[in-house]
Amino acid sequence: MDTKRLAEILGQFPSKAIAVVGDFFLDQYWLIDESLNEPSVETGLDAYQIVGRRHAPGAAGTVVNNLKALGIGKLIAVGFTGIDGEGFELRQALTQLGVEQDLLFAVPKRRTPTYTKPMIGDRELNRFDIKNHEALPTEIECEIERALDAVAENVDALIVMDQVSQRNCGVVTDRIRNKIAELGQKRRPSIIYADSRQWISEYSNVLIKCNNYEVVGAFYPEYDRLTGSLKDAEPDDSLIVECGKKMSAKTNRPVFVTLGARGQYVIGKDGEVDLVPAVKVAGPIDICGAGDATTSGIVASLCASATLAEAAAVGNRVASITIRKLGTTGTATPEELLHSSEY
């Protein structure tokens, strides 16, 4: 893709509206100064001293953050937070991004999902997670179904971010997946795109983005990365393409399969296959959020009438910029994309 074509695609972003439904987490970072460690009188263990703290929207919020940086004109969050301090901070961060939150419900029966990341310099220590481990109450599912109906006619695309691996404990439950499939069948809106760590094989009538392990694991469970099975055995390309075609046939939509440093396979619903190479990146990288950055670039570009291959190329480009931003979940701006040296 040359610079002129990229500029044409980027130039349409401010006129687009995208809704993101899914698990909005708070990413909070605790910045530790090791030189100030103190022994705990009670336990004898080192008490880490936090000298700084920052937070940002995570999971589905990472996608929103990336879309905002890319210049998408209207962003709508669909999901829930708890009525707690983490929810307050998450909503503050989303407000600063200009994200509409009327359909992001504050509910008393849930905690705001939170990833707490202690940091020593650029090094992340063991993470502390807050998640909900009980099934989503039916009344909240009903609210989310109504929200999806309300938003479907008013956006160019709907992104589904299905983050939680415990069945029915996040925003996107079995019931909500069925609702999304119904909207996909009606093409309301015309672009519906899903990314799910655990449940990708349960979607239909939507565009799919998954990685090589996820697409193969959907049909050959021994390659399931989440369970650790064959985690060091890279599925070969023929198997990836075979499973990508099966996934596309199942969903009746194209599939994007990410391959890490190699780029993406784009598999059309008629079975055509394109390999869209990644951008080569030198030096230290932080891949946290790379998949979400890719998603943002793909969907924003599809809204701007990019081809599937062009959208994948922009997604690769966005990720190549974000992974160079160490110790944070980075974003990429149109200016960074246009001034990057390789297309």
Contacts in CASP RR format, 6 or more apart in sequence:
PFRMAT RR
TARGET T0000
AUTHOR 0000-0000-0000
METHOD contacts of the structure
MODEL  1
MDTKRLAEILGQFPSKAIAVVGDFFLDQYWLIDESLNEPSVETGLDAYQI
VGRRHAPGAAGTVVNNLKALGIGKLIAVGFTGIDGEGFELRQALTQLGVE
QDLLFAVPKRRTPTYTKPMIGDRELNRFDIKNHEALPTEIECEIERALDA
VAENVDALIVMDQVSQRNCGVVTDRIRNKIAELGQKRRPSIIYADSRQWI
SEYSNVLIKCNNYEVVGAFYPEYDRLTGSLKDAEPDDSLIVECGKKMSAK
TNRPVFVTLGARGQYVIGKDGEVDLVPAVKVAGPIDICGAGDATTSGIVA
SLCASATLAEAAAVGNRVASITIRKLGTTGTATPEELLHSSEY
1 310 0 8 1.000
1 313 0 8 1.000
1 314 0 8 1.000
1 343 0 8 1.000
2 343 0 8 1.000
3 338 0 8 1.000
3 343 0 8 1.000
5 310 0 8 1.000
6 314 0 8 1.000
6 317 0 8 1.000
6 337 0 8 1.000
6 338 0 8 1.000
6 343 0 8 1.000
7 338 0 8 1.000
8 304 0 8 1.000
9 301 0 8 1.000
9 304 0 8 1.000
9 305 0 8 1.000
9 306 0 8 1.000
9 310 0 8 1.000
9 314 0 8 1.000
10 70 0 8 1.000
10 304 0 8 1.000
10 334 0 8 1.000
10 337 0 8 1.000
10 338 0 8 1.000
11 304 0 8 1.000
11 334 0 8 1.000
12 303 0 8 1.000
12 304 0 8 1.000
12 305 0 8 1.000
13 70 0 8 1.000
13 71 0 8 1.000
13 72 0 8 1.000
13 73 0 8 1.000
13 300 0 8 1.000
13 303 0 8 1.000
13 304 0 8 1.000
13 334 0 8 1.000
14 71 0 8 1.000
14 72 0 8 1.000
14 73 0 8 1.000
15 73 0 8 1.000
16 72 0 8 1.000
16 73 0 8 1.000
16 74 0 8 1.000
16 156 0 8 1.000
16 157 0 8 1.000
16 300 0 8 1.000
16 303 0 8 1.000
16 304 0 8 1.000
17 72 0 8 1.000
17 73 0 8 1.000
17 74 0 8 1.000
17 75 0 8 1.000
17 76 0 8 1.000
17 154 0 8 1.000
17 155 0 8 1.000
17 156 0 8 1.000
18 67 0 8 1.000
18 72 0 8 1.000
18 74 0 8 1.000
18 75 0 8 1.000
18 76 0 8 1.000
18 155 0 8 1.000
18 156 0 8 1.000
18 157 0 8 1.000
18 158 0 8 1.000
18 159 0 8 1.000
18 299 0 8 1.000
18 300 0 8 1.000
18 303 0 8 1.000
19 75 0 8 1.000
19 76 0 8 1.000
19 77 0 8 1.000
19 78 0 8 1.000
19 103 0 8 1.000
19 151 0 8 1.000
19 155 0 8 1.000
19 157 0 8 1.000
19 158 0 8 1.000
19 159 0 8 1.000
20 60 0 8 1.000
20 61 0 8 1.000
20 63 0 8 1.000
20 64 0 8 1.000
20 67 0 8 1.000
20 75 0 8 1.000
20 76 0 8 1.000
20 77 0 8 1.000
20 78 0 8 1.000
20 158 0 8 1.000
20 159 0 8 1.000
20 161 0 8 1.000
21 60 0 8 1.000
21 78 0 8 1.000
21 79 0 8 1.000
21 144 0 8 1.000
21 147 0 8 1.000
21 148 0 8 1.000
21 158 0 8 1.000
21 159 0 8 1.000
21 160 0 8 1.000
21 161 0 8 1.000
21 171 0 8 1.000
21 172 0 8 1.000
21 176 0 8 1.000
21 180 0 8 1.000
22 59 0 8 1.000
22 60 0 8 1.000
22 78 0 8 1.000
22 79 0 8 1.000
22 160 0 8 1.000
22 161 0 8 1.000
22 162 0 8 1.000
22 163 0 8 1.000
22 170 0 8 1.000
22 171 0 8 1.000
22 172 0 8 1.000
23 59 0 8 1.000
23 60 0 8 1.000
23 79 0 8 1.000
23 113 0 8 1.000
23 161 0 8 1.000
23 162 0 8 1.000
23 163 0 8 1.000
23 164 0 8 1.000
23 170 0 8 1.000
23 171 0 8 1.000
23 172 0 8 1.000
24 57 0 8 1.000
24 58 0 8 1.000
24 59 0 8 1.000
24 60 0 8 1.000
24 61 0 8 1.000
24 64 0 8 1.000
24 77 0 8 1.000
24 79 0 8 1.000
24 80 0 8 1.000
24 81 0 8 1.000
24 90 0 8 1.000
24 94 0 8 1.000
24 104 0 8 1.000
24 112 0 8 1.000
24 113 0 8 1.000
24 171 0 8 1.000
25 57 0 8 1.000
25 58 0 8 1.000
25 59 0 8 1.000
25 60 0 8 1.000
25 61 0 8 1.000
25 90 0 8 1.000
25 112 0 8 1.000
25 113 0 8 1.000
25 114 0 8 1.000
25 115 0 8 1.000
25 163 0 8 1.000
26 55 0 8 1.000
26 56 0 8 1.000
26 57 0 8 1.000
26 58 0 8 1.000
26 86 0 8 1.000
26 87 0 8 1.000
26 89 0 8 1.000
26 90 0 8 1.000
26 93 0 8 1.000
26 112 0 8 1.000
26 113 0 8 1.000
26 114 0 8 1.000
26 115 0 8 1.000
27 55 0 8 1.000
27 56 0 8 1.000
27 57 0 8 1.000
27 58 0 8 1.000
27 62 0 8 1.000
27 114 0 8 1.000
27 115 0 8 1.000
27 117 0 8 1.000
27 329 0 8 1.000
28 53 0 8 1.000
28 54 0 8 1.000
28 55 0 8 1.000
28 86 0 8 1.000
28 89 0 8 1.000
28 114 0 8 1.000
28 115 0 8 1.000
28 116 0 8 1.000
28 117 0 8 1.000
29 53 0 8 1.000
29 54 0 8 1.000
29 55 0 8 1.000
29 117 0 8 1.000
29 118 0 8 1.000
29 119 0 8 1.000
29 327 0 8 1.000
29 328 0 8 1.000
30 48 0 8 1.000
30 50 0 8 1.000
30 52 0 8 1.000
30 53 0 8 1.000
30 116 0 8 1.000
30 117 0 8 1.000
30 118 0 8 1.000
30 119 0 8 1.000
31 50 0 8 1.000
31 51 0 8 1.000
31 52 0 8 1.000
31 53 0 8 1.000
31 54 0 8 1.000
31 119 0 8 1.000
31 121 0 8 1.000
32 48 0 8 1.000
32 49 0 8 1.000
32 50 0 8 1.000
32 51 0 8 1.000
32 118 0 8 1.000
32 119 0 8 1.000
32 120 0 8 1.000
32 121 0 8 1.000
32 125 0 8 1.000
33 49 0 8 1.000
33 51 0 8 1.000
34 48 0 8 1.000
34 120 0 8 1.000
36 49 0 8 1.000
36 51 0 8 1.000
37 46 0 8 1.000
37 47 0 8 1.000
37 48 0 8 1.000
37 49 0 8 1.000
38 46 0 8 1.000
38 47 0 8 1.000
38 49 0 8 1.000
39 45 0 8 1.000
39 46 0 8 1.000
39 47 0 8 1.000
40 46 0 8 1.000
40 47 0 8 1.000
48 118 0 8 1.000
50 118 0 8 1.000
55 89 0 8 1.000
55 90 0 8 1.000
55 93 0 8 1.000
56 62 0 8 1.000
56 65 0 8 1.000
56 93 0 8 1.000
56 328 0 8 1.000
56 329 0 8 1.000
57 64 0 8 1.000
57 65 0 8 1.000
57 90 0 8 1.000
57 93 0 8 1.000
57 94 0 8 1.000
57 97 0 8 1.000
58 65 0 8 1.000
58 115 0 8 1.000
58 329 0 8 1.000
59 113 0 8 1.000
59 115 0 8 1.000
59 161 0 8 1.000
59 163 0 8 1.000
59 292 0 8 1.000
60 77 0 8 1.000
60 79 0 8 1.000
60 159 0 8 1.000
60 161 0 8 1.000
60 163 0 8 1.000
60 171 0 8 1.000
61 77 0 8 1.000
61 94 0 8 1.000
61 161 0 8 1.000
62 289 0 8 1.000
62 292 0 8 1.000
62 293 0 8 1.000
62 329 0 8 1.000
63 159 0 8 1.000
63 161 0 8 1.000
63 292 0 8 1.000
63 295 0 8 1.000
63 296 0 8 1.000
64 75 0 8 1.000
64 77 0 8 1.000
64 94 0 8 1.000
64 97 0 8 1.000
64 99 0 8 1.000
65 97 0 8 1.000
65 329 0 8 1.000
65 330 0 8 1.000
65 331 0 8 1.000
66 292 0 8 1.000
66 293 0 8 1.000
66 295 0 8 1.000
66 296 0 8 1.000
66 297 0 8 1.000
66 318 0 8 1.000
66 322 0 8 1.000
66 330 0 8 1.000
66 331 0 8 1.000
66 332 0 8 1.000
67 75 0 8 1.000
67 296 0 8 1.000
67 299 0 8 1.000
67 300 0 8 1.000
68 75 0 8 1.000
68 97 0 8 1.000
68 98 0 8 1.000
68 99 0 8 1.000
68 331 0 8 1.000
69 331 0 8 1.000
69 332 0 8 1.000
69 333 0 8 1.000
70 296 0 8 1.000
70 297 0 8 1.000
70 300 0 8 1.000
70 318 0 8 1.000
70 331 0 8 1.000
70 332 0 8 1.000
70 333 0 8 1.000
70 334 0 8 1.000
71 300 0 8 1.000
71 333 0 8 1.000
71 334 0 8 1.000
72 300 0 8 1.000
72 303 0 8 1.000
74 100 0 8 1.000
74 155 0 8 1.000
75 97 0 8 1.000
75 98 0 8 1.000
75 99 0 8 1.000
75 100 0 8 1.000
76 99 0 8 1.000
76 100 0 8 1.000
76 103 0 8 1.000
76 151 0 8 1.000
76 155 0 8 1.000
77 94 0 8 1.000
77 99 0 8 1.000
77 100 0 8 1.000
77 101 0 8 1.000
77 103 0 8 1.000
77 104 0 8 1.000
78 103 0 8 1.000
78 104 0 8 1.000
78 144 0 8 1.000
78 147 0 8 1.000
78 148 0 8 1.000
78 151 0 8 1.000
78 171 0 8 1.000
79 103 0 8 1.000
79 104 0 8 1.000
79 105 0 8 1.000
79 144 0 8 1.000
79 147 0 8 1.000
79 171 0 8 1.000
80 104 0 8 1.000
80 105 0 8 1.000
80 106 0 8 1.000
80 107 0 8 1.000
80 110 0 8 1.000
80 140 0 8 1.000
80 144 0 8 1.000
80 171 0 8 1.000
81 87 0 8 1.000
81 90 0 8 1.000
81 91 0 8 1.000
81 104 0 8 1.000
81 105 0 8 1.000
81 106 0 8 1.000
81 107 0 8 1.000
81 110 0 8 1.000
81 112 0 8 1.000
82 106 0 8 1.000
82 107 0 8 1.000
82 108 0 8 1.000
82 110 0 8 1.000
82 111 0 8 1.000
82 112 0 8 1.000
83 106 0 8 1.000
83 107 0 8 1.000
83 108 0 8 1.000
84 111 0 8 1.000
84 112 0 8 1.000
85 112 0 8 1.000
86 111 0 8 1.000
86 112 0 8 1.000
86 114 0 8 1.000
86 130 0 8 1.000
87 106 0 8 1.000
87 112 0 8 1.000
90 112 0 8 1.000
91 101 0 8 1.000
91 104 0 8 1.000
91 106 0 8 1.000
94 101 0 8 1.000
94 104 0 8 1.000
95 101 0 8 1.000
103 147 0 8 1.000
103 150 0 8 1.000
103 151 0 8 1.000
105 140 0 8 1.000
105 143 0 8 1.000
105 144 0 8 1.000
105 147 0 8 1.000
107 137 0 8 1.000
107 140 0 8 1.000
109 137 0 8 1.000
109 140 0 8 1.000
110 132 0 8 1.000
110 136 0 8 1.000
110 140 0 8 1.000
111 130 0 8 1.000
111 131 0 8 1.000
111 132 0 8 1.000
112 130 0 8 1.000
113 129 0 8 1.000
113 130 0 8 1.000
113 131 0 8 1.000
113 132 0 8 1.000
113 163 0 8 1.000
113 164 0 8 1.000
113 170 0 8 1.000
114 129 0 8 1.000
114 130 0 8 1.000
115 127 0 8 1.000
115 128 0 8 1.000
115 129 0 8 1.000
116 127 0 8 1.000
116 128 0 8 1.000
116 129 0 8 1.000
116 130 0 8 1.000
117 124 0 8 1.000
117 125 0 8 1.000
117 127 0 8 1.000
118 124 0 8 1.000
118 125 0 8 1.000
118 126 0 8 1.000
118 127 0 8 1.000
118 128 0 8 1.000
119 125 0 8 1.000
119 327 0 8 1.000
121 327 0 8 1.000
122 286 0 8 1.000
122 326 0 8 1.000
122 327 0 8 1.000
124 327 0 8 1.000
131 164 0 8 1.000
131 166 0 8 1.000
131 169 0 8 1.000
132 164 0 8 1.000
132 169 0 8 1.000
132 170 0 8 1.000
133 166 0 8 1.000
133 169 0 8 1.000
134 169 0 8 1.000
135 168 0 8 1.000
135 169 0 8 1.000
135 173 0 8 1.000
136 168 0 8 1.000
136 169 0 8 1.000
136 170 0 8 1.000
136 171 0 8 1.000
136 173 0 8 1.000
141 173 0 8 1.000
141 175 0 8 1.000
141 176 0 8 1.000
144 171 0 8 1.000
144 176 0 8 1.000
144 179 0 8 1.000
145 175 0 8 1.000
145 176 0 8 1.000
145 179 0 8 1.000
148 158 0 8 1.000
148 176 0 8 1.000
148 179 0 8 1.000
148 180 0 8 1.000
148 183 0 8 1.000
151 158 0 8 1.000
152 158 0 8 1.000
152 183 0 8 1.000
152 188 0 8 1.000
152 189 0 8 1.000
153 188 0 8 1.000
153 189 0 8 1.000
155 189 0 8 1.000
156 189 0 8 1.000
156 190 0 8 1.000
156 191 0 8 1.000
156 303 0 8 1.000
157 189 0 8 1.000
157 190 0 8 1.000
157 191 0 8 1.000
157 192 0 8 1.000
157 193 0 8 1.000
157 299 0 8 1.000
157 302 0 8 1.000
157 303 0 8 1.000
158 180 0 8 1.000
158 183 0 8 1.000
158 189 0 8 1.000
158 191 0 8 1.000
158 192 0 8 1.000
158 193 0 8 1.000
159 193 0 8 1.000
159 194 0 8 1.000
159 195 0 8 1.000
159 295 0 8 1.000
159 299 0 8 1.000
160 172 0 8 1.000
160 180 0 8 1.000
160 192 0 8 1.000
160 193 0 8 1.000
160 194 0 8 1.000
160 195 0 8 1.000
160 196 0 8 1.000
160 203 0 8 1.000
160 206 0 8 1.000
161 172 0 8 1.000
161 195 0 8 1.000
161 292 0 8 1.000
161 295 0 8 1.000
162 171 0 8 1.000
162 172 0 8 1.000
162 177 0 8 1.000
162 194 0 8 1.000
162 195 0 8 1.000
162 196 0 8 1.000
162 197 0 8 1.000
162 198 0 8 1.000
162 199 0 8 1.000
162 200 0 8 1.000
163 170 0 8 1.000
163 197 0 8 1.000
164 170 0 8 1.000
164 171 0 8 1.000
164 172 0 8 1.000
164 198 0 8 1.000
165 197 0 8 1.000
165 198 0 8 1.000
165 226 0 8 1.000
167 173 0 8 1.000
167 174 0 8 1.000
167 198 0 8 1.000
167 199 0 8 1.000
168 174 0 8 1.000
172 180 0 8 1.000
172 196 0 8 1.000
172 199 0 8 1.000
174 202 0 8 1.000
177 199 0 8 1.000
177 202 0 8 1.000
177 203 0 8 1.000
180 192 0 8 1.000
180 194 0 8 1.000
180 203 0 8 1.000
180 205 0 8 1.000
180 206 0 8 1.000
181 203 0 8 1.000
181 204 0 8 1.000
181 205 0 8 1.000
181 206 0 8 1.000
182 205 0 8 1.000
183 189 0 8 1.000
183 192 0 8 1.000
183 205 0 8 1.000
184 192 0 8 1.000
184 205 0 8 1.000
184 206 0 8 1.000
185 205 0 8 1.000
191 207 0 8 1.000
191 299 0 8 1.000
191 302 0 8 1.000
191 303 0 8 1.000
192 205 0 8 1.000
192 206 0 8 1.000
192 207 0 8 1.000
193 206 0 8 1.000
193 207 0 8 1.000
193 208 0 8 1.000
193 209 0 8 1.000
193 295 0 8 1.000
193 298 0 8 1.000
193 299 0 8 1.000
193 302 0 8 1.000
194 200 0 8 1.000
194 203 0 8 1.000
194 206 0 8 1.000
194 207 0 8 1.000
194 208 0 8 1.000
194 209 0 8 1.000
195 208 0 8 1.000
195 209 0 8 1.000
195 210 0 8 1.000
195 291 0 8 1.000
195 292 0 8 1.000
195 295 0 8 1.000
196 202 0 8 1.000
196 203 0 8 1.000
196 210 0 8 1.000
197 214 0 8 1.000
197 226 0 8 1.000
198 226 0 8 1.000
200 208 0 8 1.000
200 210 0 8 1.000
200 214 0 8 1.000
200 215 0 8 1.000
200 218 0 8 1.000
200 247 0 8 1.000
201 217 0 8 1.000
201 218 0 8 1.000
201 219 0 8 1.000
201 247 0 8 1.000
201 250 0 8 1.000
203 251 0 8 1.000
204 250 0 8 1.000
204 251 0 8 1.000
204 252 0 8 1.000
205 251 0 8 1.000
205 252 0 8 1.000
205 253 0 8 1.000
206 251 0 8 1.000
206 253 0 8 1.000
207 251 0 8 1.000
207 253 0 8 1.000
207 254 0 8 1.000
207 255 0 8 1.000
207 256 0 8 1.000
207 302 0 8 1.000
208 247 0 8 1.000
208 248 0 8 1.000
208 251 0 8 1.000
208 253 0 8 1.000
208 254 0 8 1.000
208 255 0 8 1.000
208 256 0 8 1.000
209 255 0 8 1.000
209 256 0 8 1.000
209 257 0 8 1.000
209 258 0 8 1.000
209 291 0 8 1.000
209 294 0 8 1.000
209 295 0 8 1.000
209 298 0 8 1.000
210 218 0 8 1.000
210 247 0 8 1.000
210 255 0 8 1.000
210 256 0 8 1.000
210 257 0 8 1.000
210 258 0 8 1.000
211 225 0 8 1.000
211 257 0 8 1.000
211 258 0 8 1.000
211 259 0 8 1.000
211 260 0 8 1.000
212 234 0 8 1.000
212 235 0 8 1.000
212 240 0 8 1.000
212 257 0 8 1.000
212 258 0 8 1.000
212 259 0 8 1.000
212 260 0 8 1.000
213 223 0 8 1.000
213 224 0 8 1.000
213 225 0 8 1.000
213 235 0 8 1.000
214 225 0 8 1.000
215 240 0 8 1.000
215 243 0 8 1.000
215 244 0 8 1.000
215 247 0 8 1.000
215 255 0 8 1.000
215 257 0 8 1.000
216 223 0 8 1.000
216 235 0 8 1.000
216 239 0 8 1.000
216 240 0 8 1.000
216 243 0 8 1.000
217 223 0 8 1.000
217 224 0 8 1.000
217 243 0 8 1.000
218 243 0 8 1.000
218 246 0 8 1.000
218 247 0 8 1.000
219 243 0 8 1.000
219 246 0 8 1.000
219 247 0 8 1.000
220 235 0 8 1.000
220 239 0 8 1.000
220 243 0 8 1.000
221 227 0 8 1.000
221 229 0 8 1.000
222 229 0 8 1.000
222 230 0 8 1.000
223 229 0 8 1.000
223 230 0 8 1.000
223 233 0 8 1.000
223 235 0 8 1.000
225 231 0 8 1.000
235 243 0 8 1.000
240 257 0 8 1.000
240 259 0 8 1.000
240 265 0 8 1.000
241 265 0 8 1.000
241 267 0 8 1.000
241 273 0 8 1.000
244 255 0 8 1.000
244 257 0 8 1.000
244 265 0 8 1.000
244 267 0 8 1.000
245 267 0 8 1.000
245 271 0 8 1.000
245 273 0 8 1.000
247 255 0 8 1.000
247 267 0 8 1.000
248 254 0 8 1.000
248 255 0 8 1.000
248 267 0 8 1.000
248 268 0 8 1.000
248 269 0 8 1.000
248 271 0 8 1.000
249 269 0 8 1.000
252 269 0 8 1.000
253 269 0 8 1.000
254 266 0 8 1.000
254 267 0 8 1.000
254 268 0 8 1.000
254 269 0 8 1.000
254 308 0 8 1.000
255 265 0 8 1.000
255 266 0 8 1.000
255 267 0 8 1.000
255 268 0 8 1.000
256 264 0 8 1.000
256 265 0 8 1.000
256 266 0 8 1.000
256 267 0 8 1.000
256 294 0 8 1.000
256 298 0 8 1.000
256 308 0 8 1.000
256 312 0 8 1.000
257 264 0 8 1.000
257 265 0 8 1.000
257 266 0 8 1.000
257 267 0 8 1.000
258 264 0 8 1.000
258 291 0 8 1.000
258 294 0 8 1.000
259 265 0 8 1.000
259 278 0 8 1.000
260 278 0 8 1.000
260 290 0 8 1.000
261 278 0 8 1.000
261 281 0 8 1.000
262 275 0 8 1.000
262 277 0 8 1.000
262 278 0 8 1.000
263 275 0 8 1.000
263 276 0 8 1.000
263 277 0 8 1.000
263 278 0 8 1.000
263 312 0 8 1.000
263 316 0 8 1.000
264 275 0 8 1.000
264 276 0 8 1.000
264 278 0 8 1.000
264 294 0 8 1.000
264 312 0 8 1.000
264 316 0 8 1.000
265 273 0 8 1.000
265 274 0 8 1.000
265 275 0 8 1.000
265 276 0 8 1.000
266 273 0 8 1.000
266 274 0 8 1.000
266 275 0 8 1.000
266 276 0 8 1.000
266 308 0 8 1.000
266 309 0 8 1.000
266 312 0 8 1.000
267 273 0 8 1.000
268 308 0 8 1.000
274 308 0 8 1.000
274 309 0 8 1.000
274 312 0 8 1.000
276 309 0 8 1.000
276 312 0 8 1.000
276 313 0 8 1.000
276 316 0 8 1.000
277 316 0 8 1.000
278 316 0 8 1.000
278 319 0 8 1.000
278 320 0 8 1.000
279 316 0 8 1.000
279 317 0 8 1.000
279 320 0 8 1.000
279 340 0 8 1.000
279 342 0 8 1.000
280 342 0 8 1.000
281 320 0 8 1.000
281 323 0 8 1.000
281 324 0 8 1.000
283 324 0 8 1.000
284 326 0 8 1.000
285 323 0 8 1.000
285 324 0 8 1.000
285 326 0 8 1.000
286 323 0 8 1.000
286 324 0 8 1.000
286 325 0 8 1.000
286 326 0 8 1.000
286 327 0 8 1.000
286 328 0 8 1.000
287 323 0 8 1.000
288 327 0 8 1.000
288 329 0 8 1.000
289 322 0 8 1.000
289 329 0 8 1.000
289 330 0 8 1.000
290 319 0 8 1.000
290 322 0 8 1.000
290 323 0 8 1.000
291 319 0 8 1.000
292 329 0 8 1.000
293 315 0 8 1.000
293 318 0 8 1.000
293 319 0 8 1.000
293 321 0 8 1.000
293 322 0 8 1.000
293 323 0 8 1.000
293 330 0 8 1.000
293 331 0 8 1.000
293 332 0 8 1.000
294 315 0 8 1.000
294 316 0 8 1.000
294 318 0 8 1.000
294 319 0 8 1.000
295 315 0 8 1.000
296 315 0 8 1.000
296 318 0 8 1.000
297 311 0 8 1.000
297 314 0 8 1.000
297 315 0 8 1.000
297 317 0 8 1.000
297 318 0 8 1.000
298 311 0 8 1.000
298 312 0 8 1.000
298 314 0 8 1.000
298 315 0 8 1.000
299 311 0 8 1.000
300 314 0 8 1.000
301 310 0 8 1.000
301 311 0 8 1.000
301 314 0 8 1.000
301 315 0 8 1.000
302 308 0 8 1.000
302 311 0 8 1.000
306 314 0 8 1.000
313 343 0 8 1.000
314 337 0 8 1.000
317 332 0 8 1.000
317 337 0 8 1.000
317 340 0 8 1.000
317 343 0 8 1.000
318 332 0 8 1.000
318 337 0 8 1.000
320 340 0 8 1.000
321 332 0 8 1.000
321 336 0 8 1.000
321 337 0 8 1.000
321 340 0 8 1.000
322 329 0 8 1.000
322 330 0 8 1.000
322 331 0 8 1.000
322 332 0 8 1.000
325 331 0 8 1.000
END
